[in-house]
Amino acid sequence: MESSTLLEAMACGKAVIATDVGATSTVIDSPDVGMLIPPQDPLAISEALEKLLNDYEKKIRMGKNARKKTLSN
C-alpha cells in the first residue's frame, strides 16, 4: 500500500492493516493507529482481518486514533 493511500484511509478514520514495507512503519508507528503485518504472510493478513472483524470497538478506536494522527501532522 502506498503511503499516500494509507494516509488517506487513516484520514477518513478507517482502521488499517498494512504490510511492513517501505515507509509504512513510519506511518503506522503504534498498534493504536493501525496493524502492521509481515510481507507475504497470508496467515498474518487473515488473523489481522479476523481481529478487526470480531472486535468492533477496537476497529472504531483504531480508526479514530488514525484520523487524529493524520490531523496532528
N, CA, C and O atoms as CSV, one atom per row, in Angstrom:
chain,resi,resn,atom,element,x,y,z
A,1,MET,N,N,0.858,-1.169,0.000
A,1,MET,CA,C,0.000,0.000,0.000
A,1,MET,C,C,0.901,1.227,0.000
A,1,MET,O,O,1.795,1.345,0.838
A,2,GLU,N,N,0.674,2.121,-0.917
A,2,GLU,CA,C,1.436,3.358,-0.939
A,2,GLU,C,C,1.120,4.172,0.299
A,2,GLU,O,O,0.011,4.115,0.830
A,3,SER,N,N,2.111,4.936,0.755
A,3,SER,CA,C,1.888,5.707,1.981
A,3,SER,C,C,0.795,6.751,1.798
A,3,SER,O,O,0.096,7.071,2.760
A,4,SER,N,N,0.624,7.296,0.583
A,4,SER,CA,C,-0.460,8.273,0.391
A,4,SER,C,C,-1.824,7.602,0.529
A,4,SER,O,O,-2.743,8.190,1.099
A,5,THR,N,N,-1.965,6.401,0.023
A,5,THR,CA,C,-3.218,5.655,0.160
A,5,THR,C,C,-3.464,5.322,1.625
A,5,THR,O,O,-4.589,5.411,2.115
A,6,LEU,N,N,-2.413,4.944,2.303
A,6,LEU,CA,C,-2.503,4.635,3.727
A,6,LEU,C,C,-2.948,5.864,4.512
A,6,LEU,O,O,-3.840,5.772,5.355
A,7,LEU,N,N,-2.337,7.002,4.243
A,7,LEU,CA,C,-2.697,8.242,4.937
A,7,LEU,C,C,-4.126,8.674,4.619
A,7,LEU,O,O,-4.824,9.187,5.494
A,8,GLU,N,N,-4.565,8.474,3.384
A,8,GLU,CA,C,-5.944,8.819,3.019
A,8,GLU,C,C,-6.938,7.975,3.807
A,8,GLU,O,O,-7.930,8.497,4.314
A,9,ALA,N,N,-6.679,6.682,3.911
A,9,ALA,CA,C,-7.568,5.801,4.672
A,9,ALA,C,C,-7.594,6.201,6.135
A,9,ALA,O,O,-8.654,6.238,6.760
A,10,MET,N,N,-6.419,6.501,6.679
A,10,MET,CA,C,-6.339,6.913,8.077
A,10,MET,C,C,-7.060,8.240,8.292
A,10,MET,O,O,-7.748,8.411,9.299
A,11,ALA,N,N,-6.914,9.176,7.367
A,11,ALA,CA,C,-7.577,10.478,7.481
A,11,ALA,C,C,-9.093,10.338,7.445
A,11,ALA,O,O,-9.814,11.171,7.996
A,12,CYS,N,N,-9.574,9.281,6.795
A,12,CYS,CA,C,-11.014,9.023,6.744
A,12,CYS,C,C,-11.503,8.265,7.978
A,12,CYS,O,O,-12.683,7.930,8.080
A,13,GLY,N,N,-10.597,7.997,8.908
A,13,GLY,CA,C,-10.985,7.327,10.143
A,13,GLY,C,C,-11.144,5.831,10.005
A,13,GLY,O,O,-11.894,5.211,10.759
A,14,LYS,N,N,-10.446,5.243,9.046
A,14,LYS,CA,C,-10.534,3.796,8.831
A,14,LYS,C,C,-9.415,3.073,9.561
A,14,LYS,O,O,-8.278,3.543,9.584
A,15,ALA,N,N,-9.730,1.946,10.148
A,15,ALA,CA,C,-8.703,1.089,10.724
A,15,ALA,C,C,-7.943,0.468,9.559
A,15,ALA,O,O,-8.553,-0.013,8.603
A,16,VAL,N,N,-6.624,0.476,9.633
A,16,VAL,CA,C,-5.824,-0.022,8.512
A,16,VAL,C,C,-4.967,-1.204,8.924
A,16,VAL,O,O,-4.474,-1.302,10.048
A,17,ILE,N,N,-4.817,-2.091,7.962
A,17,ILE,CA,C,-3.894,-3.219,8.066
A,17,ILE,C,C,-2.966,-3.060,6.876
A,17,ILE,O,O,-3.422,-2.944,5.738
A,18,ALA,N,N,-1.666,-3.056,7.134
A,18,ALA,CA,C,-0.710,-2.861,6.046
A,18,ALA,C,C,0.522,-3.735,6.274
A,18,ALA,O,O,0.855,-4.085,7.406
A,19,THR,N,N,1.181,-4.074,5.182
A,19,THR,CA,C,2.413,-4.837,5.298
A,19,THR,C,C,3.560,-3.902,5.653
A,19,THR,O,O,3.582,-2.738,5.254
A,20,ASP,N,N,4.493,-4.426,6.396
A,20,ASP,CA,C,5.633,-3.658,6.891
A,20,ASP,C,C,6.709,-3.571,5.809
A,20,ASP,O,O,7.723,-4.266,5.866
A,21,VAL,N,N,6.471,-2.714,4.835
A,21,VAL,CA,C,7.429,-2.467,3.752
A,21,VAL,C,C,7.574,-0.957,3.553
A,21,VAL,O,O,6.662,-0.189,3.858
A,22,GLY,N,N,8.714,-0.554,3.045
A,22,GLY,CA,C,8.928,0.857,2.761
A,22,GLY,C,C,8.747,1.722,3.995
A,22,GLY,O,O,9.230,1.397,5.080
A,23,ALA,N,N,8.046,2.824,3.807
A,23,ALA,CA,C,7.845,3.801,4.883
A,23,ALA,C,C,6.610,3.511,5.732
A,23,ALA,O,O,6.226,4.331,6.565
A,24,THR,N,N,5.996,2.370,5.529
A,24,THR,CA,C,4.763,2.055,6.245
A,24,THR,C,C,4.934,2.120,7.759
A,24,THR,O,O,4.047,2.600,8.465
A,25,SER,N,N,6.066,1.641,8.256
A,25,SER,CA,C,6.264,1.628,9.711
A,25,SER,C,C,6.449,3.028,10.286
A,25,SER,O,O,6.303,3.216,11.494
A,26,THR,N,N,6.765,4.011,9.452
A,26,THR,CA,C,6.837,5.380,9.967
A,26,THR,C,C,5.450,6.003,10.055
A,26,THR,O,O,5.224,6.928,10.835
A,27,VAL,N,N,4.527,5.492,9.253
A,27,VAL,CA,C,3.142,5.978,9.305
A,27,VAL,C,C,2.380,5.246,10.405
A,27,VAL,O,O,1.728,5.871,11.241
A,28,ILE,N,N,2.467,3.931,10.397
A,28,ILE,CA,C,1.842,3.121,11.448
A,28,ILE,C,C,2.925,2.840,12.481
A,28,ILE,O,O,3.583,1.799,12.443
A,29,ASP,N,N,3.099,3.770,13.391
A,29,ASP,CA,C,4.173,3.673,14.372
A,29,ASP,C,C,3.683,3.175,15.725
A,29,ASP,O,O,4.435,3.149,16.699
A,30,SER,N,N,2.427,2.784,15.774
A,30,SER,CA,C,1.834,2.306,17.013
A,30,SER,C,C,0.656,1.396,16.683
A,30,SER,O,O,-0.053,1.644,15.707
A,31,PRO,N,N,0.431,0.347,17.477
A,31,PRO,CA,C,-0.735,-0.510,17.236
A,31,PRO,C,C,-2.061,0.204,17.499
A,31,PRO,O,O,-3.128,-0.324,17.187
A,32,ASP,N,N,-1.988,1.390,18.065
A,32,ASP,CA,C,-3.204,2.169,18.302
A,32,ASP,C,C,-3.738,2.809,17.027
A,32,ASP,O,O,-4.912,3.176,16.966
A,33,VAL,N,N,-2.889,2.949,16.002
A,33,VAL,CA,C,-3.315,3.615,14.761
A,33,VAL,C,C,-3.427,2.674,13.570
A,33,VAL,O,O,-3.959,3.060,12.529
A,34,GLY,N,N,-2.939,1.456,13.702
A,34,GLY,CA,C,-3.026,0.504,12.598
A,34,GLY,C,C,-2.311,-0.787,12.934
A,34,GLY,O,O,-1.641,-0.907,13.960
A,35,MET,N,N,-2.471,-1.751,12.040
A,35,MET,CA,C,-1.839,-3.047,12.245
A,35,MET,C,C,-0.812,-3.280,11.143
A,35,MET,O,O,-1.131,-3.210,9.956
A,36,LEU,N,N,0.428,-3.558,11.551
A,36,LEU,CA,C,1.493,-3.893,10.615
A,36,LEU,C,C,1.676,-5.402,10.607
A,36,LEU,O,O,1.742,-6.040,11.658
A,37,ILE,N,N,1.755,-5.952,9.424
A,37,ILE,CA,C,1.976,-7.390,9.306
A,37,ILE,C,C,3.175,-7.632,8.398
A,37,ILE,O,O,3.507,-6.784,7.570
A,38,PRO,N,N,3.817,-8.771,8.544
A,38,PRO,CA,C,4.963,-9.076,7.691
A,38,PRO,C,C,4.525,-9.226,6.230
A,38,PRO,O,O,3.415,-9.683,5.954
A,39,PRO,N,N,5.400,-8.840,5.300
A,39,PRO,CA,C,5.050,-9.004,3.888
A,39,PRO,C,C,4.936,-10.484,3.517
A,39,PRO,O,O,5.606,-11.343,4.090
A,40,GLN,N,N,4.091,-10.744,2.570
A,40,GLN,CA,C,3.887,-12.093,2.012
A,40,GLN,C,C,3.571,-13.130,3.089
A,40,GLN,O,O,4.122,-14.231,3.093
A,41,ASP,N,N,2.674,-12.754,3.999
A,41,ASP,CA,C,2.267,-13.661,5.072
A,41,ASP,C,C,0.738,-13.734,5.105
A,41,ASP,O,O,0.098,-13.003,5.860
A,42,PRO,N,N,0.153,-14.618,4.285
A,42,PRO,CA,C,-1.306,-14.693,4.209
A,42,PRO,C,C,-1.973,-15.023,5.543
A,42,PRO,O,O,-3.086,-14.567,5.804
A,43,LEU,N,N,-1.318,-15.795,6.376
A,43,LEU,CA,C,-1.897,-16.127,7.683
A,43,LEU,C,C,-1.990,-14.877,8.555
A,43,LEU,O,O,-2.984,-14.674,9.251
A,44,ALA,N,N,-0.961,-14.047,8.516
A,44,ALA,CA,C,-0.976,-12.804,9.301
A,44,ALA,C,C,-2.085,-11.876,8.815
A,44,ALA,O,O,-2.738,-11.218,9.624
A,45,ILE,N,N,-2.299,-11.819,7.518
A,45,ILE,CA,C,-3.377,-10.988,6.964
A,45,ILE,C,C,-4.726,-11.487,7.467
A,45,ILE,O,O,-5.553,-10.701,7.928
A,46,SER,N,N,-4.941,-12.785,7.376
A,46,SER,CA,C,-6.239,-13.326,7.798
A,46,SER,C,C,-6.458,-13.141,9.294
A,46,SER,O,O,-7.577,-12.861,9.725
A,47,GLU,N,N,-5.404,-13.295,10.089
A,47,GLU,CA,C,-5.541,-13.100,11.534
A,47,GLU,C,C,-5.852,-11.638,11.869
A,47,GLU,O,O,-6.683,-11.358,12.733
A,48,ALA,N,N,-5.183,-10.713,11.183
A,48,ALA,CA,C,-5.435,-9.289,11.425
A,48,ALA,C,C,-6.865,-8.917,11.033
A,48,ALA,O,O,-7.546,-8.197,11.763
A,49,LEU,N,N,-7.314,-9.407,9.887
A,49,LEU,CA,C,-8.689,-9.147,9.450
A,49,LEU,C,C,-9.691,-9.717,10.445
A,49,LEU,O,O,-10.676,-9.065,10.792
A,50,GLU,N,N,-9.436,-10.922,10.894
A,50,GLU,CA,C,-10.344,-11.561,11.851
A,50,GLU,C,C,-10.414,-10.763,13.161
A,50,GLU,O,O,-11.491,-10.599,13.735
A,51,LYS,N,N,-9.268,-10.271,13.626
A,51,LYS,CA,C,-9.260,-9.469,14.860
A,51,LYS,C,C,-10.138,-8.231,14.713
A,51,LYS,O,O,-10.928,-7.917,15.604
A,52,LEU,N,N,-10.001,-7.529,13.593
A,52,LEU,CA,C,-10.797,-6.315,13.406
A,52,LEU,C,C,-12.275,-6.622,13.181
A,52,LEU,O,O,-13.142,-5.891,13.659
A,53,LEU,N,N,-12.557,-7.691,12.462
A,53,LEU,CA,C,-13.958,-8.050,12.212
A,53,LEU,C,C,-14.663,-8.483,13.487
A,53,LEU,O,O,-15.870,-8.286,13.626
A,54,ASN,N,N,-13.920,-9.071,14.417
A,54,ASN,CA,C,-14.520,-9.583,15.648
A,54,ASN,C,C,-14.472,-8.602,16.809
A,54,ASN,O,O,-15.041,-8.866,17.868
A,55,ASP,N,N,-13.801,-7.479,16.620
A,55,ASP,CA,C,-13.696,-6.507,17.710
A,55,ASP,C,C,-14.081,-5.118,17.184
A,55,ASP,O,O,-13.226,-4.321,16.799
A,56,TYR,N,N,-15.369,-4.859,17.180
A,56,TYR,CA,C,-15.908,-3.604,16.645
A,56,TYR,C,C,-15.322,-2.387,17.363
A,56,TYR,O,O,-14.955,-1.400,16.725
A,57,GLU,N,N,-15.239,-2.462,18.682
A,57,GLU,CA,C,-14.717,-1.338,19.466
A,57,GLU,C,C,-13.272,-1.027,19.088
A,57,GLU,O,O,-12.902,0.139,18.948
A,58,LYS,N,N,-12.463,-2.057,18.923
A,58,LYS,CA,C,-11.063,-1.856,18.533
A,58,LYS,C,C,-10.979,-1.205,17.158
A,58,LYS,O,O,-10.179,-0.295,16.940
A,59,LYS,N,N,-11.804,-1.675,16.241
A,59,LYS,CA,C,-11.811,-1.123,14.890
A,59,LYS,C,C,-12.162,0.363,14.915
A,59,LYS,O,O,-11.507,1.164,14.248
A,60,ILE,N,N,-13.175,0.729,15.667
A,60,ILE,CA,C,-13.589,2.130,15.767
A,60,ILE,C,C,-12.512,2.959,16.445
A,60,ILE,O,O,-12.172,4.045,15.976
A,61,ARG,N,N,-11.975,2.449,17.549
A,61,ARG,CA,C,-10.931,3.164,18.292
A,61,ARG,C,C,-9.683,3.370,17.428
A,61,ARG,O,O,-9.096,4.452,17.424
A,62,MET,N,N,-9.285,2.334,16.704
A,62,MET,CA,C,-8.121,2.427,15.838
A,62,MET,C,C,-8.349,3.464,14.734
A,62,MET,O,O,-7.448,4.244,14.422
A,63,GLY,N,N,-9.532,3.477,14.152
A,63,GLY,CA,C,-9.859,4.453,13.113
A,63,GLY,C,C,-9.824,5.880,13.639
A,63,GLY,O,O,-9.318,6.780,12.969
A,64,LYS,N,N,-10.362,6.088,14.839
A,64,LYS,CA,C,-10.336,7.425,15.446
A,64,LYS,C,C,-8.909,7.871,15.731
A,64,LYS,O,O,-8.549,9.021,15.478
A,65,ASN,N,N,-8.100,6.959,16.257
A,65,ASN,CA,C,-6.703,7.287,16.544
A,65,ASN,C,C,-5.924,7.577,15.264
A,65,ASN,O,O,-5.077,8.469,15.230
A,66,ALA,N,N,-6.216,6.820,14.223
A,66,ALA,CA,C,-5.544,7.039,12.946
A,66,ALA,C,C,-5.894,8.415,12.382
A,66,ALA,O,O,-5.025,9.136,11.892
A,67,ARG,N,N,-7.162,8.763,12.458
A,67,ARG,CA,C,-7.579,10.099,11.970
A,67,ARG,C,C,-6.912,11.195,12.786
A,67,ARG,O,O,-6.408,12.172,12.230
A,68,LYS,N,N,-6.909,11.035,14.083
A,68,LYS,CA,C,-6.284,12.021,14.970
A,68,LYS,C,C,-4.798,12.200,14.617
A,68,LYS,O,O,-4.282,13.318,14.602
A,69,LYS,N,N,-4.132,11.093,14.338
A,69,LYS,CA,C,-2.706,11.155,13.984
A,69,LYS,C,C,-2.498,11.922,12.689
A,69,LYS,O,O,-1.589,12.748,12.605
A,70,THR,N,N,-3.317,11.668,11.686
A,70,THR,CA,C,-3.122,12.361,10.406
A,70,THR,C,C,-3.438,13.851,10.533
A,70,THR,O,O,-2.806,14.672,9.870
A,71,LEU,N,N,-4.389,14.202,11.361
A,71,LEU,CA,C,-4.735,15.610,11.525
A,71,LEU,C,C,-3.693,16.363,12.350
A,71,LEU,O,O,-3.566,17.581,12.219
A,72,SER,N,N,-2.955,15.661,13.187
A,72,SER,CA,C,-1.962,16.332,14.035
A,72,SER,C,C,-0.628,16.537,13.327
A,72,SER,O,O,0.230,17.270,13.817
A,73,ASN,N,N,-0.451,15.895,12.181
A,73,ASN,CA,C,0.827,16.052,11.448
A,73,ASN,C,C,0.770,17.139,10.438
A,73,ASN,O,O,1.757,17.392,9.746
